[in-house]
Amino acid sequence: MMSEEFDYAVIGAGSSGCVIANRLVGAGKRVLLLESGPADDDKFIHIPATFVRVIGTKRSWLYQSEPQRGAANRTMWVPQGRTLGGGSSLNAMVYIRGQAEDYDEWADLGCDGWAWRDVLPVFRRCEANTRLVDAWHGNDGPLSVTDTNYRHPLSCGFVAGAQQVGLPYNPDFNGARQAGVGFYQTTTRRGRRGSTAVTYLRPAMTNPNLKVVTQAHVSRVILENGAAVGVAYRIADGSERTARVRDEVILSSGALSTPKILLLSGIGPAQDLAGLGIPVIRNLSGVGQNYQDHLEVPVCGRTRKPISLLGNDRGLKALRHGAQYVLFRSGLLTSNVVESGGFVDTLGSGRPDVQFHVLPVLVGDVGREPIEGHGISINPCFLRPKSRGTVTLRSSDPSAPILFNPNYLSDQDDVDTLVRGVKLARAILRAPALAALLEKELLPGEADHLDDRTLANHVRGFAKTVYHPAGTCRMGKGDDSVVDPKLRVRGVSRLRVADVSIMPKLISGNTNAAAVMIGERCADFILGETV
Ligand SMILES: Cc1cc2nc3c(=O)[nH]c(=O)nc-3n(C[C@H](O)[C@H](O)[C@H](O)COP(=O)(O)OP(=O)(O)OC[C@H]3O[C@@H](n4cnc5c(N)ncnc54)[C@H](O)[C@@H]3O)c2cc1C
């Protein structure tokens, strides 16, 4: 075993981890950043339209759930990023912050200092928005936020069709109001993905105070006298390494891996740990509890002509698109695929409860036969799930997969919300702007009227993750929280968690911008800085 010493060790070079590493080395700290996956040197990561090709490769995790009773007993797959940039290197680049009420609710739940008025300045500070500079948006941060310069006819058809059924157009989902339909802004820069590896980590890479090790899989945090003093990890050749830290260890391994590392380190529900023969360092009942995710359900239409964004790009066409991209950084390859969408208040509660992710292509799910042919997928997803799941260990072997029971659709309200979203999506498919392009509806079915029971069966049979697992190391005040509002693990000194696992409640929207904000705040807390 070899051991080196640093001021800080950051575990996981994902959306949050890259931000923290950047900020700490920028403040003169010596930082070790450990990433389980390989470098992000795969062109399909950086060309926006090709990110789906990375899912299922060595640069992704594929977490498999236990069979889900609420989802027709299906085993569900949850892909996550496993490379520099983590999820921000694999995601659809949709830039969304959630709703102001989400963060105010966090504060009400005991997360002092996390209300909307506290986090908005951090979102603004992070952001380099190329169109918007106002009370909500900044333009001189590291995180590039841009409009896509390519808009597929089916995305435009959705935005027009949704207005034809009465939904308002919204030019900025992160501004004064979230509700409405339109085109997403994206974390891209000059036609390329702007992951946190590109925007935060790369500029820090030349700093001699930063050591980044890829293919370094952390098995546990080393604890002495109730304090984190280092990390144990395995490198590519299979040998074990340790590193010691003078100051702190920060866990940023994502909502499905951070609780695993805590549990393997002896921090978690005492009974579970004892049952696996892991010595209990700190009994924390909340570790691995409170799992939440957004689920969406496909509503698909087949187009009259072969016009899908993907699967259409062969021979001369592919050459033309490739040349256009290489020469001008424009055209189809700059599409983030999920170009359009929107937010709808289907209950009249005053807050949108459904989001649409619209793809100008027929999409399936991991583990399912692809849907052949050309078409559009309008996927409604619920924004504030009520179902809660768990992440725990199968064994004390760090290489064993987690025991993952997300409890998807265990709360009937989640099914009902998706049914309302499906009804609205079907109405938009039938609006003149889309009907002109479509031959027929493929999913859930062709008939104009489908009863609620049929739609609920469709939801249970087809719902899939939107890749936003969160909440498994929740922040709060009570004994069931894992970290305090400064992200410190309760009862363990010199150990913090900073990634989407700290969310007490999943935000109402995509999670990458929030992960960046959480990373920024963690660095602020460590460095004793305020906004
Ligand atoms: C396919 C996909 C599409 C998505 N689309 C969008 C979108 O369009 N917009 C949006 O806002 N959000 C999107 N998301 C979600 C968003 O990207 C994530 O919520 C966000 O990246 C989570 O950030 P994080 O820092 O919590 O974790 P991650 O970014 O997942 O980082 C965790 C890192 O830790 C590493 N790691 C894990 N275990 C270990 C270990 N034992 N040792 C060392 N390293 C380890 C991982 O490999 C990973 O790199 C998407 C996600 C996916 C997967």
The ligand as a Tripos MOL2 file, in Angstrom:
@<TRIPOS>MOLECULE
LIG
   53    58     1     0     0
SMALL
NO_CHARGES

@<TRIPOS>ATOM
      1 C1        -28.2160   10.0420  -19.2770 C.3       1 LIG1
      2 C2        -28.4190   11.2120  -18.3700 C.ar      1 LIG1
      3 C3        -29.1150   12.3380  -18.8380 C.ar      1 LIG1
      4 C4        -29.3100   13.4320  -17.9910 C.ar      1 LIG1
      5 N1        -29.8400   14.5850  -18.5150 N.ar      1 LIG1
      6 C5        -29.8140   15.7240  -17.7660 C.ar      1 LIG1
      7 C6        -30.1130   16.9770  -18.3510 C.ar      1 LIG1
      8 O1        -30.3670   17.0740  -19.5460 O.2       1 LIG1
      9 N2        -30.0780   18.0750  -17.5450 N.ar      1 LIG1
     10 C7        -29.7570   18.0060  -16.2240 C.ar      1 LIG1
     11 O2        -29.7860   19.0360  -15.5360 O.2       1 LIG1
     12 N3        -29.4690   16.8190  -15.6450 N.ar      1 LIG1
     13 C8        -29.4350   15.6940  -16.4030 C.ar      1 LIG1
     14 N4        -29.0340   14.5150  -15.8580 N.ar      1 LIG1
     15 C9        -28.7650   14.4710  -14.4090 C.3       1 LIG1
     16 C10       -27.4810   15.1650  -13.9690 C.3       1 LIG1
     17 O3        -26.4790   15.0300  -14.9510 O.3       1 LIG1
     18 C11       -27.0510   14.5680  -12.6280 C.3       1 LIG1
     19 O4        -28.0510   14.7890  -11.6720 O.3       1 LIG1
     20 C12       -25.7490   15.1670  -12.1150 C.3       1 LIG1
     21 O5        -24.7220   14.9390  -13.0400 O.3       1 LIG1
     22 C13       -25.4070   14.5620  -10.7660 C.3       1 LIG1
     23 O6        -24.2350   15.1610  -10.2960 O.3       1 LIG1
     24 P1        -23.4550   14.5470   -9.0480 P.3       1 LIG1
     25 O7        -22.2550   15.3990   -8.8500 O.co2     1 LIG1
     26 O8        -24.4010   14.3650   -7.9310 O.co2     1 LIG1
     27 O9        -23.0150   13.0780   -9.4990 O.3       1 LIG1
     28 P2        -22.2680   12.5840  -10.8050 P.3       1 LIG1
     29 O10       -22.1520   13.6700  -11.8090 O.co2     1 LIG1
     30 O11       -22.9250   11.3210  -11.2090 O.co2     1 LIG1
     31 O12       -20.7800   12.3010  -10.3010 O.3       1 LIG1
     32 C14       -20.3980   11.2210   -9.5190 C.3       1 LIG1
     33 C15       -19.0170   10.7910   -9.9820 C.3       1 LIG1
     34 O13       -18.4680    9.9500   -8.9740 O.3       1 LIG1
     35 C16       -17.8470    8.8460   -9.6040 C.3       1 LIG1
     36 N5        -17.8260    7.7380   -8.6480 N.ar      1 LIG1
     37 C17       -18.8780    6.9870   -8.2280 C.ar      1 LIG1
     38 N6        -18.4610    6.0690   -7.3550 N.ar      1 LIG1
     39 C18       -17.1250    6.2420   -7.1990 C.ar      1 LIG1
     40 C19       -16.1350    5.5830   -6.4170 C.ar      1 LIG1
     41 N7        -16.4340    4.5550   -5.6100 N.pl3     1 LIG1
     42 N8        -14.8430    6.0180   -6.5120 N.ar      1 LIG1
     43 C20       -14.5110    7.0700   -7.3260 C.ar      1 LIG1
     44 N9        -15.4220    7.7090   -8.0900 N.ar      1 LIG1
     45 C21       -16.7220    7.3150   -8.0190 C.ar      1 LIG1
     46 C22       -18.7230    8.5810  -10.8170 C.3       1 LIG1
     47 O14       -18.0730    7.7810  -11.7930 O.3       1 LIG1
     48 C23       -19.0580    9.9800  -11.2770 C.3       1 LIG1
     49 O15       -18.1170   10.4850  -12.2020 O.3       1 LIG1
     50 C24       -28.8400   13.3960  -16.6490 C.ar      1 LIG1
     51 C25       -28.1470   12.2750  -16.1900 C.ar      1 LIG1
     52 C26       -27.9270   11.2020  -17.0270 C.ar      1 LIG1
     53 C27       -27.1610   10.0220  -16.5090 C.3       1 LIG1
@<TRIPOS>BOND
     1     1     2 1
     2     2     3 ar
     3     2    52 ar
     4     3     4 ar
     5     4     5 ar
     6     4    50 ar
     7     5     6 ar
     8     6     7 ar
     9     6    13 1
    10     7     8 2
    11     7     9 ar
    12     9    10 ar
    13    10    11 2
    14    10    12 ar
    15    12    13 ar
    16    13    14 ar
    17    14    15 1
    18    14    50 ar
    19    15    16 1
    20    16    17 1
    21    16    18 1
    22    18    19 1
    23    18    20 1
    24    20    21 1
    25    20    22 1
    26    22    23 1
    27    23    24 1
    28    24    25 2
    29    24    26 1
    30    24    27 1
    31    27    28 1
    32    28    29 2
    33    28    30 1
    34    28    31 1
    35    31    32 1
    36    32    33 1
    37    33    34 1
    38    33    48 1
    39    34    35 1
    40    35    36 1
    41    35    46 1
    42    36    37 ar
    43    36    45 ar
    44    37    38 ar
    45    38    39 ar
    46    39    40 ar
    47    39    45 ar
    48    40    41 1
    49    40    42 ar
    50    42    43 ar
    51    43    44 ar
    52    44    45 ar
    53    46    47 1
    54    46    48 1
    55    48    49 1
    56    50    51 ar
    57    51    52 ar
    58    52    53 1
@<TRIPOS>SUBSTRUCTURE
     1 LIG1         1 GROUP 0 **** ****
